[in-house]
């Protein structure tokens, strides 16, 4: 899992059926000082209610994502699993 900052949301009228009804967000990996530390990517929000500016915990492992979402066929790799209240480093 990695720490990320939510940059914003994504709206797509045409998308893979696995993404229908799911909130897509653009996230930026950050280090322990909350400074950018990699390229941004898309992640699916899993019931966390995250939004722009939030610091989140992202799972980037397809097998784990499919276990959480209880569907062995989903082509989803990145899943927001929680909103971070604070980081002590």
C-alpha positions as a Python dict, from the first residue, in 0.01 Angstrom:
ca = {
    (1, 'X'): (0, 0, 0),
    (2, 'X'): (111, 353, -65),
    (3, 'X'): (29, 698, 66),
    (4, 'X'): (-128, 936, -189),
    (5, 'X'): (-290, 1279, -218),
    (6, 'X'): (-618, 1300, -413),
    (7, 'X'): (-584, 1551, -698),
    (8, 'X'): (-941, 1529, -829),
    (9, 'X'): (-1211, 1312, -976),
    (10, 'X'): (-1253, 1157, -1320),
    (11, 'X'): (-1572, 1152, -1525),
    (12, 'X'): (-1598, 907, -1815),
    (13, 'X'): (-1912, 847, -2017),
    (14, 'X'): (-1768, 536, -2182),
    (15, 'X'): (-1572, 295, -1963),
    (16, 'X'): (-1518, -72, -1887),
    (17, 'X'): (-1826, -222, -1717),
    (18, 'X'): (-1615, -294, -1404),
    (19, 'X'): (-1595, 81, -1341),
    (20, 'X'): (-1970, 153, -1366),
    (21, 'X'): (-2101, 289, -1037),
    (22, 'X'): (-1751, 332, -895),
    (23, 'X'): (-1588, 664, -807),
    (24, 'X'): (-1261, 723, -998),
    (25, 'X'): (-1002, 960, -855),
    (26, 'X'): (-664, 1090, -972),
    (27, 'X'): (-407, 1035, -697),
    (28, 'X'): (-45, 1146, -653),
    (29, 'X'): (195, 929, -450),
    (30, 'X'): (353, 1120, -159),
    (31, 'X'): (633, 1051, 88),
    (32, 'X'): (615, 1065, 467),
    (33, 'X'): (643, 1446, 452),
    (34, 'X'): (347, 1449, 211),
    (35, 'X'): (570, 1570, -75),
    (36, 'X'): (503, 1430, -427),
    (37, 'X'): (708, 1117, -493),
    (38, 'X'): (595, 966, -822),
    (39, 'X'): (361, 988, -1118),
    (40, 'X'): (-11, 1034, -1064),
    (41, 'X'): (-251, 751, -1152),
    (42, 'X'): (-619, 655, -1130),
    (43, 'X'): (-764, 472, -832),
    (44, 'X'): (-1112, 349, -748),
    (45, 'X'): (-1258, 478, -421),
    (46, 'X'): (-1390, 194, -206),
    (47, 'X'): (-1644, 349, 31),
    (48, 'X'): (-1396, 592, 186),
    (49, 'X'): (-1566, 908, 63),
    (50, 'X'): (-1229, 1060, -33),
    (51, 'X'): (-1215, 1382, -230),
    (52, 'X'): (-971, 1638, -368),
    (53, 'X'): (-702, 1730, -117),
    (54, 'X'): (-744, 1421, 103),
    (55, 'X'): (-449, 1201, 192),
    (56, 'X'): (-540, 838, 127),
    (57, 'X'): (-402, 486, 154),
    (58, 'X'): (-402, 307, -183),
    (59, 'X'): (-371, -66, -243),
    (60, 'X'): (-190, -125, -575),
    (61, 'X'): (-211, -502, -604),
    (62, 'X'): (-478, -651, -827),
    (63, 'X'): (-521, -975, -633),
    (64, 'X'): (-584, -790, -307),
    (65, 'X'): (-823, -550, -480),
    (66, 'X'): (-1022, -840, -623),
    (67, 'X'): (-1042, -1001, -276),
    (68, 'X'): (-1173, -681, -116),
    (69, 'X'): (-1429, -626, -394),
    (70, 'X'): (-1517, -999, -396),
    (71, 'X'): (-1489, -1041, -774),
    (72, 'X'): (-1211, -1251, -929),
    (73, 'X'): (-1256, -1100, -1276),
    (74, 'X'): (-1221, -724, -1208),
    (75, 'X'): (-951, -541, -1408),
    (76, 'X'): (-895, -292, -1123),
    (77, 'X'): (-540, -251, -991),
    (78, 'X'): (-555, 52, -760),
    (79, 'X'): (-809, 87, -480),
    (80, 'X'): (-841, 360, -216),
    (81, 'X'): (-894, 172, 109),
    (82, 'X'): (-889, 458, 360),
    (83, 'X'): (-852, 829, 434),
    (84, 'X'): (-544, 917, 641),
    (85, 'X'): (-594, 1151, 937),
    (86, 'X'): (-225, 1217, 998),
    (87, 'X'): (130, 1094, 942),
    (88, 'X'): (400, 1080, 1211),
    (89, 'X'): (743, 1022, 1065),
}
